[in-house]
Amino acid sequence: MRAHVFGNSPSPAMANFGLKKSVEGQNVDQAVKELVNRNFYVDDALASVPKEDEAISLLERTQAALKDGGNIRLHKIVSNRSKVVGAFPLEDLGKELKSLKLEQDPLPTHRSLGLEWDMSTDNFIFDMEVKASDINH
């Protein structure tokens, strides 16, 4: 098979397989391999690093590795740090950041992997509906 239909049941597994294969055997550092192998679910990655420069470097190295190893474009980058966001071209940023004036506008919430992240407070938000019939008295 030379093509895979997106949207059928094995698509998430195939996406993960493709990402992991793209860095396998490449001469890339362990941090990039770990990000790709441990922090991606389908096509979303969630990771936290202690320093802005470290985040920028890791993202740049990962972009290059995915491009070189599988012609995969890593984009839709989101961060709650303006230095990280400012290090990437507009077309590589998540949609909620593209029209944002980082120094003026409040940071939005970002939804990924079924979670909402309040970027301004760096907290996850769990939004659920509880029915009265679900509550034990």
N, CA, C and O of each residue as an XYZ file, in Angstrom:
548
protein
N       0.837     -1.170      0.000
C       0.000      0.000      0.000
C       0.886      1.239      0.000
O       1.871      1.305      0.735
N       0.539      2.203     -0.811
C       1.349      3.411     -0.894
C       0.658      4.612     -0.270
O       1.267      5.670     -0.113
N      -0.609      4.454      0.084
C      -1.357      5.562      0.675
C      -2.256      5.017      1.768
O      -2.651      3.851      1.744
N      -2.571      5.863      2.712
C      -3.449      5.482      3.815
C      -4.589      6.490      3.879
O      -4.357      7.699      3.843
N      -5.797      6.003      3.971
C      -6.971      6.877      4.025
C      -7.048      7.507      5.406
O      -7.128      6.807      6.415
N      -7.023      8.832      5.442
C      -7.116      9.536      6.718
C      -8.541      9.444      7.234
O      -9.496      9.598      6.473
N      -8.680      9.194      8.521
C      -9.992      9.170      9.136
C     -10.512      7.787      9.451
O     -11.487      7.654     10.190
N      -9.883      6.738      8.905
C     -10.365      5.414      9.279
C      -9.763      5.009     10.620
O      -8.887      5.705     11.133
N     -10.207      3.917     11.188
C      -9.862      3.588     12.570
C      -8.361      3.455     12.868
O      -7.955      3.830     13.967
N      -7.516      2.951     11.968
C      -6.092      2.884     12.327
C      -5.320      4.192     12.090
O      -4.107      4.224     12.301
N      -5.983      5.257     11.662
C      -5.276      6.506     11.353
C      -4.422      7.048     12.509
O      -3.275      7.424     12.271
N      -4.930      7.106     13.746
C      -4.070      7.618     14.829
C      -2.790      6.791     15.008
O      -1.709      7.347     15.206
N      -2.918      5.477     14.937
C      -1.737      4.628     15.088
C      -0.772      4.829     13.929
O       0.444      4.832     14.125
N      -1.299      4.996     12.735
C      -0.448      5.210     11.567
C       0.275      6.559     11.664
O       1.443      6.668     11.291
N      -0.416      7.573     12.162
C       0.221      8.885     12.332
C       1.384      8.791     13.319
O       2.470      9.311     13.061
N       1.148      8.123     14.449
C       2.226      7.943     15.426
C       3.370      7.133     14.852
O       4.535      7.460     15.078
N       3.061      6.094     14.120
C       4.090      5.261     13.495
C       4.950      6.095     12.543
O       6.176      5.994     12.552
N       4.293      6.922     11.722
C       5.015      7.765     10.769
C       5.935      8.766     11.453
O       7.065      8.978     11.014
N       5.450      9.379     12.526
C       6.282     10.319     13.284
C       7.514      9.617     13.851
O       8.641     10.091     13.706
N       7.276      8.491     14.492
C       8.391      7.769     15.120
C       9.388      7.264     14.081
O      10.598      7.313     14.302
N       8.885      6.783     12.955
C       9.758      6.300     11.889
C      10.617      7.425     11.323
O      11.752      7.194     10.905
N      10.076      8.640     11.309
C      10.807      9.757     10.709
C      12.069     10.134     11.481
O      12.986     10.716     10.903
N      12.136      9.815     12.771
C      13.352     10.118     13.538
C      14.186      8.878     13.810
O      15.321      8.980     14.277
N      13.630      7.708     13.519
C      14.350      6.456     13.737
C      15.546      6.372     12.792
O      15.412      6.584     11.587
N      16.681      6.069     13.334
C      17.869      5.908     12.511
C      18.538      7.216     12.122
O      19.639      7.209     11.571
N      17.891      8.328     12.402
C      18.522      9.621     12.112
C      19.544      9.945     13.187
O      19.455      9.465     14.317
N      20.491     10.746     12.825
C      21.492     11.211     13.771
C      20.962     12.474     14.468
O      21.477     13.572     14.257
N      19.931     12.300     15.298
C      19.369     13.419     16.059
C      19.561     13.147     17.541
O      19.696     11.999     17.965
N      19.571     14.214     18.317
C      19.833     14.046     19.737
C      18.664     13.377     20.453
O      17.544     13.327     19.945
N      18.949     12.876     21.618
C      17.989     12.110     22.402
C      16.758     12.940     22.777
O      15.655     12.397     22.837
N      16.916     14.220     23.027
C      15.779     15.065     23.408
C      14.739     15.125     22.290
O      13.539     15.105     22.561
N      15.185     15.197     21.051
C      14.271     15.214     19.901
C      13.557     13.874     19.791
O      12.339     13.828     19.620
N      14.309     12.792     19.888
C      13.694     11.463     19.808
C      12.689     11.259     20.933
O      11.622     10.682     20.720
N      13.022     11.724     22.115
C      12.107     11.577     23.251
C      10.832     12.393     23.048
O       9.737     11.924     23.356
N      10.973     13.606     22.533
C       9.788     14.423     22.258
C       8.872     13.710     21.267
O       7.663     13.625     21.482
N       9.446     13.203     20.193
C       8.644     12.530     19.155
C       8.070     11.216     19.676
O       6.908     10.911     19.410
N       8.845     10.444     20.399
C       8.406      9.116     20.835
C       7.522      9.118     22.077
O       6.740      8.187     22.271
N       7.627     10.135     22.914
C       6.902     10.105     24.187
C       5.882     11.218     24.377
O       5.015     11.112     25.244
N       5.968     12.281     23.586
C       5.117     13.434     23.858
C       4.092     13.728     22.766
O       3.363     14.715     22.855
N       4.030     12.892     21.749
C       3.039     13.075     20.690
C       1.890     12.093     20.883
O       2.096     10.940     21.260
N       0.699     12.562     20.622
C      -0.457     11.695     20.483
C      -1.099     12.076     19.159
O      -1.591     13.194     19.005
N      -1.097     11.167     18.216
C      -1.511     11.404     16.837
C      -0.649     12.533     16.286
O       0.514     12.296     15.959
N      -1.175     13.758     16.168
C      -0.357     14.838     15.615
C      -0.223     16.018     16.572
O       0.188     17.103     16.162
N      -0.560     15.818     17.825
C      -0.395     16.856     18.847
C       0.696     16.433     19.821
O       0.798     15.265     20.195
N       1.500     17.393     20.217
C       2.525     17.128     21.223
C       2.314     18.091     22.381
O       1.976     19.257     22.179
N       2.511     17.607     23.562
C       2.496     18.445     24.755
C       3.796     18.206     25.497
O       4.136     17.070     25.825
N       4.518     19.281     25.757
C       5.790     19.152     26.465
C       6.067     20.441     27.222
O       5.585     21.513     26.859
N       6.835     20.314     28.256
C       7.235     21.466     29.054
C       8.735     21.383     29.284
O       9.268     20.322     29.608
N       9.402     22.503     29.114
C      10.838     22.567     29.384
C      11.095     23.772     30.280
O      10.325     24.731     30.265
N      12.166     23.730     31.057
C      12.381     24.782     32.057
C      12.771     26.156     31.509
O      12.513     27.167     32.163
N      13.385     26.216     30.325
C      13.879     27.501     29.831
C      13.385     27.774     28.422
O      13.242     26.857     27.614
N      13.124     29.049     28.132
C      12.625     29.453     26.818
C      13.577     29.067     25.696
O      13.149     28.526     24.677
N      14.863     29.341     25.875
C      15.849     29.023     24.840
C      15.903     27.520     24.571
O      16.111     27.093     23.435
N      15.715     26.730     25.614
C      15.698     25.277     25.467
C      14.474     24.846     24.652
O      14.578     23.953     23.812
N      13.320     25.469     24.892
C      12.102     25.152     24.139
C      12.277     25.510     22.666
O      11.920     24.728     21.785
N      12.820     26.682     22.406
C      13.032     27.126     21.021
C      13.959     26.160     20.300
O      13.664     25.719     19.189
N      15.070     25.836     20.926
C      16.038     24.936     20.321
C      15.438     23.553     20.066
O      15.629     22.980     18.994
N      14.716     23.022     21.046
C      14.108     21.701     20.896
C      13.091     21.694     19.753
O      13.051     20.749     18.966
N      12.289     22.721     19.660
C      11.303     22.804     18.578
C      11.978     22.942     17.217
O      11.565     22.297     16.253
N      13.002     23.768     17.133
C      13.715     23.929     15.863
C      14.383     22.629     15.426
O      14.316     22.253     14.256
N      15.022     21.949     16.363
C      15.683     20.679     16.039
C      14.666     19.610     15.650
O      14.916     18.798     14.759
N      13.522     19.617     16.323
C      12.473     18.644     16.006
C      11.856     18.945     14.647
O      11.589     18.029     13.869
N      11.628     20.222     14.356
C      11.131     20.593     13.017
C      12.073     20.075     11.933
O      11.626     19.495     10.944
N      13.365     20.283     12.119
C      14.353     19.860     11.115
C      14.378     18.341     10.981
O      14.445     17.820      9.867
N      14.324     17.626     12.104
C      14.376     16.161     12.063
C      13.148     15.580     11.371
O      13.268     14.651     10.572
N      11.979     16.115     11.670
C      10.756     15.607     11.040
C      10.730     15.927      9.546
O      10.270     15.119      8.740
N      11.221     17.098      9.186
C      11.289     17.483      7.778
C      12.269     16.573      7.025
O      11.953     16.056      5.953
N      13.449     16.390      7.598
C      14.476     15.570      6.947
C      14.090     14.096      6.885
O      14.315     13.432      5.872
N      13.514     13.589      7.961
C      13.254     12.156      8.042
C      11.941     11.692      7.455
O      11.779     10.505      7.172
N      10.993     12.604      7.264
C       9.698     12.155      6.762
C       8.918     13.201      6.002
O       7.744     13.005      5.688
N       9.574     14.323      5.703
C       8.904     15.443      5.031
C       7.638     15.851      5.779
O       6.602     16.136      5.178
N       7.752     15.869      7.118
C       6.644     16.240      7.997
C       6.888     17.649      8.510
O       7.973     17.966      8.998
N       5.870     18.490      8.394
C       5.983     19.878      8.847
C       5.419     20.018     10.256
O       4.220     19.844     10.470
N       6.277     20.329     11.204
C       5.854     20.585     12.574
C       5.453     22.056     12.673
O       6.285     22.949     12.511
N       4.176     22.296     12.940
C       3.671     23.664     13.038
C       2.526     23.702     14.051
O       2.345     22.755     14.817
N       1.770     24.767     14.059
C       0.714     25.019     15.058
C       1.324     25.094     16.455
O       0.766     24.583     17.426
N       2.473     25.739     16.527
C       3.207     25.877     17.782
C       2.479     26.856     18.693
O       2.047     27.929     18.270
N       2.356     26.457     19.952
C       1.697     27.282     20.962
C       2.575     27.276     22.208
O       3.073     26.229     22.623
N       2.758     28.438     22.791
C       3.501     28.557     24.035
C       2.947     29.741     24.813
O       2.412     30.684     24.231
N       3.078     29.684     26.111
C       2.661     30.823     26.925
C       3.815     31.797     27.172
O       3.709     32.693     28.010
N       4.895     31.621     26.453
C       6.051     32.514     26.573
C       6.240     33.257     25.255
O       6.409     32.636     24.206
N       6.211     34.570     25.309
C       6.291     35.378     24.089
C       7.616     35.187     23.355
O       7.648     35.277     22.127
N       8.701     34.929     24.065
C       9.991     34.715     23.408
C       9.938     33.464     22.527
O      10.492     33.458     21.428
N       9.283     32.419     22.996
C       9.172     31.176     22.228
C       8.300     31.417     20.998
O       8.677     31.047     19.886
N       7.155     32.027     21.191
C       6.248     32.307     20.076
C       6.920     33.214     19.052
O       6.780     33.002     17.847
N       7.646     34.219     19.523
C       8.313     35.164     18.639
C       9.466     34.575     17.841
O       9.929     35.187     16.878
N       9.930     33.407     18.226
C      11.062     32.780     17.539
C      10.643     32.048     16.266
O      11.502     31.596     15.508
N       9.338     31.924     16.020
C       8.856     31.154     14.881
C       8.016     32.031     13.961
O       7.343     32.956     14.414
N       8.062     31.730     12.664
C       7.255     32.510     11.720
C       5.766     32.319     11.989
O       5.344     31.297     12.530
N       4.985     33.316     11.603
C       3.547     33.314     11.824
C       2.881     32.041     11.321
O       1.980     31.518     11.976
N       3.308     31.536     10.173
C       2.670     30.350      9.600
C       2.943     29.078     10.411
O       2.283     28.062     10.193
N       3.899     29.119     11.337
C       4.177     27.965     12.191
C       3.429     28.015     13.519
O       3.512     27.072     14.306
N       2.701     29.095     13.779
C       2.018     29.257     15.058
C       0.603     28.707     15.021
O      -0.013     28.602     13.960
N       0.096     28.358     16.204
C      -1.286     27.925     16.339
C      -2.230     29.057     15.985
O      -1.887     30.230     16.131
N      -3.423     28.704     15.518
C      -4.355     29.707     15.006
C      -4.719     30.767     16.037
O      -4.940     31.921     15.669
N      -4.787     30.411     17.310
C      -5.168     31.390     18.325
C      -4.070     32.414     18.596
O      -4.327     33.427     19.248
N      -2.864     32.174     18.115
C      -1.757     33.105     18.332
C      -1.432     33.960     17.114
O      -0.718     34.955     17.233
N      -1.944     33.589     15.951
C      -1.569     34.283     14.717
C      -1.971     35.746     14.703
O      -1.239     36.570     14.154
N      -3.106     36.097     15.285
C      -3.562     37.484     15.257
C      -3.350     38.184     16.602
O      -3.812     39.309     16.796
N      -2.671     37.540     17.502
C      -2.469     38.067     18.845
C      -1.285     39.026     18.890
O      -0.237     38.757     18.304
N      -1.454     40.129     19.578
C      -0.338     41.028     19.869
C       0.174     40.613     21.250
O      -0.416     40.957     22.274
N       1.264     39.879     21.256
C       1.717     39.216     22.471
C       1.963     40.153     23.646
O       1.703     39.785     24.792
N       2.450     41.331     23.386
C       2.767     42.251     24.476
C       1.529     42.974     25.007
O       1.580     43.566     26.085
N       0.415     42.936     24.265
C      -0.784     43.673     24.647
C      -1.957     42.783     25.011
O      -2.596     42.978     26.046
N      -2.239     41.811     24.166
C      -3.446     41.009     24.315
C      -3.278     39.940     25.390
O      -2.184     39.409     25.581
N      -4.376     39.627     26.097
C      -4.295     38.516     27.052
C      -4.151     37.194     26.300
O      -4.663     37.033     25.192
N      -3.464     36.277     26.909
C      -3.284     34.973     26.278
C      -4.598     34.203     26.292
O      -5.334     34.251     27.277
N      -4.896     33.500     25.218
C      -6.149     32.745     25.139
C      -6.030     31.383     25.813
O      -4.985     31.040     26.367
N      -7.100     30.625     25.759
C      -7.016     29.223     26.143
C      -6.742     28.427     24.878
O      -7.118     28.833     23.779
N      -6.090     27.304     25.045
C      -5.750     26.442     23.914
C      -6.281     25.049     24.199
O      -6.113     24.522     25.299
N      -6.914     24.464     23.216
C      -7.476     23.120     23.369
C      -6.609     22.111     22.614
O      -6.341     22.262     21.422
N      -6.182     21.081     23.343
C      -5.373     20.032     22.737
C      -5.587     18.748     23.514
O      -5.608     18.753     24.745
N      -5.742     17.665     22.802
C      -5.892     16.344     23.403
C      -7.030     16.288     24.423
O      -6.934     15.595     25.436
N      -8.086     17.009     24.148
C      -9.244     16.993     25.028
C      -9.099     17.842     26.278
O      -9.980     17.837     27.138
N      -8.003     18.565     26.386
C      -7.772     19.441     27.534
C      -7.819     20.890     27.093
O      -7.505     21.217     25.949
N      -8.214     21.750     28.014
C      -8.115     23.184     27.761
C      -7.003     23.720     28.650
O      -6.946     23.440     29.847
N      -6.123     24.496     28.030
C      -4.987     25.066     28.751
C      -5.168     26.573     28.799
O      -5.184     27.235     27.762
N      -5.302     27.112     29.998
C      -5.348     28.558     30.172
C      -3.900     29.030     30.131
O      -3.152     28.882     31.098
N      -3.529     29.594     29.003
C      -2.136     29.958     28.788
C      -1.673     31.069     29.720
O      -0.491     31.131     30.058
N      -2.581     31.949     30.141
C      -2.170     33.063     30.998
C      -1.855     32.608     32.419
O      -0.984     33.189     33.066
N      -2.542     31.584     32.916
C      -2.274     31.091     34.271
C      -1.463     29.802     34.277
O      -1.036     29.339     35.335
N      -1.247     29.213     33.074
C      -0.533     27.947     32.918
C      -1.210     26.825     33.704
O      -0.555     26.024     34.370
N      -2.535     26.793     33.605
C      -3.334     25.757     34.260
C      -4.212     25.050     33.246
O      -4.643     25.644     32.257
N      -4.471     23.778     33.501
C      -5.432     23.053     32.691
C      -6.822     23.295     33.245
O      -7.016     23.402     34.456
N      -7.779     23.378     32.346
C      -9.173     23.596     32.716
C      -9.943     22.336     32.347
O      -9.843     21.846     31.222
N     -10.695     21.825     33.277
C     -11.546     20.677     33.019
C     -12.986     21.161     33.021
O     -13.518     21.558     34.057
N     -13.597     21.127     31.878
C     -14.958     21.603     31.709
C     -15.856     20.393     31.538
O     -15.797     19.703     30.520
N     -16.693     20.137     32.541
C     -17.572     18.983     32.449
C     -18.952     19.345     32.956
O     -19.136     20.264     33.755
N     -19.891     18.602     32.469
C     -21.268     18.815     32.866
C     -21.679     17.686     33.791
O     -21.561     16.511     33.443
N     -22.160     18.047     34.966
C     -22.612     17.050     35.931
C     -24.129     17.145     36.015
O     -24.684     18.204     36.307
N     -24.781     16.035     35.757
C     -26.236     15.984     35.828
C     -26.653     15.687     37.256
O     -25.967     14.959     37.974
N     -27.760     16.242     37.658
C     -28.262     16.013     38.994
C     -28.471     14.521     39.265
O     -28.296     14.060     40.393
N     -28.837     13.782     38.244
C     -29.069     12.330     38.424
C     -27.756     11.576     38.659
O     -27.775     10.439     39.132
N     -26.625     12.195     38.334
C     -25.328     11.533     38.532
C     -24.767     11.714     39.941
O     -23.820     11.028     40.327
N     -25.338     12.618     40.694
C     -24.824     12.933     42.023
C     -25.482     11.998     43.053
O     -26.706     11.888     43.116
N     -24.652     11.337     43.845
C     -25.178     10.476     44.917
C     -25.535     11.344     46.097
O     -24.754     12.202     46.508
N     -26.684     11.130     46.630
C     -27.132     11.926     47.789
C     -26.770     11.258     49.056
O     -27.064     11.776     50.133
